């Protein structure tokens, strides 16, 4: 997985449960997850079919927040229980 991987590809490659709330991703601040919540993108499953552009189209969600979200998905996907 490269640094340029899409959010959907990162989620697909992870072992994150579809029902996991985005706000529960490790290291993710409310600044990142709040615009998603406002757009009713609450759980991982809500993000699985979205392109990065679609996520960036969420009001208040920019490239730095997308990078932070991708980093949190990477971190959560590599954690071992």
Beta strands, then each sheet from edge to edge (+ up, - down):
end
